[in-house]
Amino acid sequence: MNTNSMTWLNPPPRFEMRGEDLHVWSGSKTDFWQGTYYGFHRDDGHFLHQQRQGDFTAEVCFSGHYQHLYDQAGLMVRADAAHWMKCGIEYTDGAMHFSVVVTNGNSDWSAFQVDHTFERMSVRVTRNGDALFIQYRTVRMEDWRMARLAWFDPTFAEVAVGPVFCSPQRAGFEAVFHDFALADPLSREIH
């Protein structure tokens, strides 16, 4: 994974390259969330990103040592502190769930348990105009599966895109980002 053109928002206390893999460890009680249900506003999660204009497809492959409630890693698309999307694996109810949080002033959250065990997860997000098409797959899956089609404000012409991770209940969550790519959008096709 080439991080030369990328910038940290809230750098973690520890990160290092091992070959092509980026190993990261979270700070204490870090998260991205705005208001809904829990009432708190957090914008201190760790986000390694690059800027992108217009439409795109972003992919990240990652793994993590999920052990505590809300340990999470994946991909973020961010316009500002009140307009963003994060998706990936989040540990909840004693298991790894595919999770998507979309924030347009306030956050919403959807999550479902993946139906098989896996070590690495790949996430793909395609932005087309006012939409983010969110997909996932593991090495056991041949095809990408749709997780969500989410509205994203098209007036934000430029956004930050890249790997994200947090640990709202602790410090020291370890994740590994194996690969990240950001390119022109693949297609508008959903099916």
N, C-alpha and C positions, 0 to 999 in steps of 0.2 A: 504494500500500500504506500503510495507516494503522498506524503503530507507537506511537501515543499510549498505548495501554493495555498495552504490552508491556515486558518487562524482559530485560536481558542476563544470561546466565550466561557468564562469561568474555568480556567485551567485546573485540572485535577492536581492533587498533591504529588502524584507520581504517575509517570507514563514513560514508556521506553519502546524502542523498536527492537525486535528480535527477528532478524532476517527481514521478511516482507510483512510480518505481523506487528500491529500496534497493540501493546499490552497497556492497560490502564487500570487505575485504582481510584475509587471515588472518595471524595471528601465526606465529612460527617453531615448526615441528614440533608442531602441535596435533592432538588426536585424542580420540575417545571409544572405549574398548576395555577389556574386563576379562578378562585372563588367558589364555583359550584359545589354544593352539598357540604364540603368540608369547611368552607368559609375563609381559608387562608389563601394568600397570594405568594407564590414562590417562583423565583426566576434565577436560581443558583445551581441548576444542574450543569453538567459538563457537555459542551457542544463544540466539536471540531468541524469547521465549515469552510466553504468557499462561496463566493457570490455568483449568482446566475441570473441572467436576464431572460425574460420570456419563458417559453415552454421548454421542457426537458424531461429526460428519464434519468433517475438516480438509482443506483443499486449498491447495497452493502451486504457483506457476508460477515457474520460475527458469532461468537460463542461467549458464554459467561458462567461464572460460578454462583448461580442463583441459590440463595439459602435463606434470606430474610424477606419478610413482607415488603413488597413493592420494589425489590431489586429489579433493575430494568436496563435494557440496551437496545439500540436500533438506529433509526434514521429520523432526522428532523428536517422540516422545511419551515423557515422562520422569516417573517417580515419584520416583526418587532415583538416586544414583550407581551402584547395583547393579541397577536395574530400569528399563529403557528400550528403545526401539526407534528406530532411525534408518533412513531409506530415501531413495533418490535416485540420482544419478549419481556413480559413482566411477571414476576413471581407473586401469585396471590392464591389464597385458599389452598396452600400447600403444593402448588403445581405451577408449571410454566404455562402461561397463556399468551396468545397473540393479542396484543393490545394496541388500540389506536386512540389517541387523544387529539381532538380538534378544538382549537381555541380561537374564537372570534369575540373578544372581550371577556367571555367566560368560557371555561373548559367543559367539554363533555368527554365521556370515556366509554368505549366499548371493548369487550374482551371475551375471548373464547379459548378453551383448552384445545391444543392441537392433539389430533387423535392417534399419535404415535410418539415414541421416544426418539430423541435426536440430540446431537451435540451442536451442530452448526445450523444456523438459520440464515436464509437470504431474504432480503426485503427489496422490493422494487416499487418506486413511486414515479408516476408519470404525471406531469402537470400539462394540462391542455386548457388554456383560457381560464375559466372560472372553476375548474375541477382538479382534484388530486385523485388519481386512480391508484389504489394501494393494493399490492399483491405480496404473496409470500410463498416460499417453498423450502423444503429440506432436501437432503441428498436422497431420501427415499421417495421423493415425489418427482415424476417426470415433468409435469406441467406446473406453471404458476397458478396459484389459486387467488381469487379475488377476496379481499378482506373488507374493502369499503370503497365507495365512491363518495368523496366529500367535497362540499363547496369550499372554495378558497378565493378570497377577494381578488378579482382580476386587476384592481387598481394598483396593487403592489407589483410593479413591473419587475423589480429586482428583489430577490430573496437570498437568504443564506441557506445552504444545503450541506448536510454531512452527518457523520456518526454522532450519536448522543447516548449518554448513560447517566444514571442517577441511583441513589440509594436513600430514600426518604427516612428510613428507620435506623441507619447506622453509617459508619465509615468503613472503607476498605473493600467494597464490592469490586471484584476483579472481572474485567471483560477483555476480550481479544477481538480486534477488528482485523479480519483477514484480507479484505479487499473492499475498495470503494471506487465507483465509476460515476461520472456525471457527463451526460452527452445530450445530443438532440433527441426529441421525443421519438419513441419507437413507432407509435401508431395511435390513432384515436379508437381503434377497435377494442371492444371490451370482451366480446365472445369469439 
